[in-house]
Amino acid sequence: MAGTPPPSYPEPHDLLRDKRVLVTAAAGAGIGFATAKRCAEEGALVALSDVHERRLGEAADALTPILGSRPPTFLCDVTDQDAVEQMFAGTVDAFGGIDVLVNNAGMGGTHNLVDMTDEQWMRVLDITLNGTFRCTREALRIMQPQGSGAVVNNASVLGWRAQAGQAHYAAAKAGVMALTRCAGLEAAAFGVRVNAVAPSIAMHPFLVKTTTEAKLEELTAQEAFGRAAEPWEVANVIVFLASDQSSYLTGEVLSVSSQHP
């Protein structure tokens, strides 16, 4: 089946006007940068972090015309608590607070469980799950006293569905979903919301590094639209969860997928 073409790129609607937003893993061509760009287009003040210094600088340069000034950037490995604390402190120094955190940092890979090393397992868990925990904890320490805020985590449909070679990644993303539900419950009394998106497949150049072309073609063929999502289509849902339009949602995981078992 030939894939249906994606819709036109969305027009901005000021959904995040003057919101102070921090997006992790925002460099490159994936969901992180697409989210940072959509937030900027929706009127937000945006700070970026990543572990790739050159790509981080390129991302900041690309957003400067939209924002009107160069966004704050933070070189941050989310497995390093000191680096995480410095990233949040720097964002608060730049903006005076944080209204939205988008936890996009994660790591994949393909290894059958019988061949998987402890290091491969722990690395994926530490970046994808523990990194989300560290950043969410810092965000809540800022947002709860100010009585407002939104955290949006990037999970995956693999938190629900089985796929060979993805035990570490699926376990980490299922953990992100559980973390989202618990954090959402805890933070609600403080006026802070915590939600997640669970994309199936969003095509970008770096995706092939985590799997094979054949697997990507197989996954794409399973989508009802006959195509992968554009990264900005996932970013649109993240923007919704970050905005006041989702004011009654917390602890929820929204599937961004046309794939059905």
C-alpha positions, 0 to 999 in steps of 0.5 A, a space after each residue: 500500500 502506498 503511504 498517504 502523504 503527511 499533512 501540511 506543516 502546522 501554522 502557529 497558534 501561540 499555544 506556548 506564548 512566553 512559556 519557558 521550555 527546556 528540551 533535552 536531546 534537542 540536537 539533530 534531525 529527530 523528535 527533540 529538535 522538531 519539538 524545540 522548533 515547534 515550541 519556538 514557533 508557538 511563542 515559547 522561550 526555549 533552552 536546548 541540551 544535548 551531548 553532541 556539542 557541534 549538533 547542539 550549536 547547529 540546532 541553536 543557530 537554526 532556532 535563532 531566527 524563529 526566537 529572535 535571539 540565540 537560545 541557551 544551550 547546555 552540553 549535558 549527559 543525562 547520566 551525570 547528575 552534576 551535569 543535569 543540575 547545571 543544566 537546570 540551574 542555567 535554564 533558571 538563570 536564563 529564564 527565571 524559571 521553567 514552565 515546561 520540561 521535555 524529556 527526549 533523551 534516550 538511547 536504543 540499539 538492537 541486541 537479542 537478550 541472549 547476546 546482550 551484555 550487562 553494559 548494553 542493558 545498563 547503558 540504555 536503562 541509564 540514559 532512557 529511564 534513569 535520565 528521565 528520572 533525574 531530569 523529572 526530579 529536578 524539574 519538579 523541585 523547581 515547578 512544585 514551589 512555583 505551583 505550575 508546570 508541565 513535564 512531557 516524557 518521550 516514551 515509545 509504543 515498545 513500552 506496550 508492545 514486544 519487538 525482538 532485539 529491543 528488551 532493554 529499550 522496551 523495558 526502559 520505555 515501559 519504565 518511563 510510562 510508569 514513572 510518568 503515571 506516578 510522578 503525575 499523581 504526586 505532582 498534581 497537588 502542586 498544579 504540575 502535570 506529567 504526561 508522555 507520548 508513545 510514538 511508533 515510528 518517526 523517520 529521521 536520518 539517525 534512526 537507521 543507526 539503531 536498527 536496520 533499513 529492512 526493519 524500518 521498512 517492515 515497521 513502516 508497512 505496519 502503519 495504517 497510513 503506510 508511512 512513518 510519522 514526521 518528527 514534527 507530527 510527534 512534536 505537535 502532540 508534545 506541544 499539546 501536552 505542554 500547553 494549557 490545552 491539556 490542562 486536565 491531563 496528567 499521568 497519561 501516555 498518549 500513543 502517537 501511532 497508526 500501528 495496531 496489533 
